[in-house]
Amino acid sequence: MSRKNLSREKIIQSFLTASFEKSAGATSLADIADALEIKKASLYNHFESKEQMYDETLSYCKTEIENVSFIADKVFDSIKNSKISALSLFKKLISRYFELFELEPAFQVYIFVHTEQYYNLSAYEIINNQYEQLTEEIRKILTACMTEEKLADRSEKETKDMAAYISSMILHQLDLCIANRKEIVRQNPESGAGSLFELPSDSLAVNKTLKLIESYFKAVSL
């Protein structure tokens, strides 16, 4: 890669790719430079050290995860103007949410952050923020469904508790889905890091999540 075409974002993406294969700690600047087909010294034109690159990679990951919204376009119009049930709506949104994280760069970002959470407080905070963001988005959807009488009305606290529980279920199953997909990619390098995956979406993980949500809805008589 020519120096002209080299950017901080491309270096970060290369770091994510190398970390996927080796782990962040085991990835060297030489690994990143080799992947970019540049000299290691060229990296210092963009980052003072690997530590700075690591910190900015986490910042990049934070932005990428924040940009993945559970709320799809026109979802509130759909709640208000269509006959779609709350359960059917959640099925569509959960399927979409999983698919977004099965593609690059969100896939590698997710793995990087979830691996680094055990070593870095900022990574842990990114995961916690994802949970809080997802919970708030689900709360808004539940509230809209209650307003349109698609769900039984609940107090504000009950609605928040429901959103938190649903969010926890979704993220737990997403963790399992991504971990399984990571192993599939490791065993099939030609489909993995560095290009859009040719692997199909993990329908089994999605279906399991949907069944859990459906059982929950029945249990609370929504």
Rosetta blueprint (number, residue, H / E / L):
1 M L
2 S L
3 R H
4 K H
5 N H
6 L L
7 S L
8 R H
9 E H
10 K H
11 I H
12 I H
13 Q H
14 S H
15 F H
16 L H
17 T H
18 A H
19 S H
20 F H
21 E H
22 K H
23 S L
24 A L
25 G L
26 A L
27 T L
28 S L
29 L H
30 A H
31 D H
32 I H
33 A H
34 D H
35 A H
36 L H
37 E L
38 I L
39 K L
40 K H
41 A H
42 S H
43 L H
44 Y L
45 N L
46 H L
47 F L
48 E L
49 S L
50 K H
51 E H
52 Q H
53 M H
54 Y H
55 D H
56 E H
57 T H
58 L H
59 S H
60 Y H
61 C H
62 K H
63 T H
64 E H
65 I H
66 E H
67 N L
68 V L
69 S L
70 F L
71 I L
72 A L
73 D L
74 K L
75 V H
76 F H
77 D H
78 S H
79 I H
80 K H
81 N H
82 S L
83 K L
84 I L
85 S L
86 A H
87 L H
88 S H
89 L H
90 F H
91 K H
92 K H
93 L H
94 I H
95 S H
96 R H
97 Y H
98 F H
99 E H
100 L H
101 F H
102 E L
103 L L
104 E L
105 P L
106 A H
107 F H
108 Q H
109 V H
110 Y H
111 I H
112 F H
113 V H
114 H H
115 T H
116 E H
117 Q L
118 Y L
119 Y L
120 N L
121 L H
122 S H
123 A H
124 Y H
125 E H
126 I H
127 I H
128 N H
129 N H
130 Q H
131 Y H
132 E H
133 Q H
134 L H
135 T H
136 E H
137 E H
138 I H
139 R H
140 K H
141 I H
142 L H
143 T H
144 A H
145 C H
146 M H
147 T H
148 E L
149 E L
150 K L
151 L L
152 A L
153 D L
154 R L
155 S L
156 E H
157 K H
158 E H
159 T H
160 K H
161 D H
162 M H
163 A H
164 A H
165 Y H
166 I H
167 S H
168 S H
169 M H
170 I H
171 L H
172 H H
173 Q H
174 L H
175 D H
176 L H
177 C H
178 I H
179 A H
180 N H
181 R H
182 K H
183 E H
184 I H
185 V H
186 R H
187 Q H
188 N L
189 P H
190 E H
191 S H
192 G L
193 A L
194 G L
195 S L
196 L L
197 F L
198 E L
199 L L
200 P L
201 S L
202 D L
203 S H
204 L H
205 A H
206 V H
207 N H
208 K H
209 T H
210 L H
211 K H
212 L H
213 I H
214 E H
215 S H
216 Y H
217 F H
218 K H
219 A H
220 V L
221 S L
222 L L
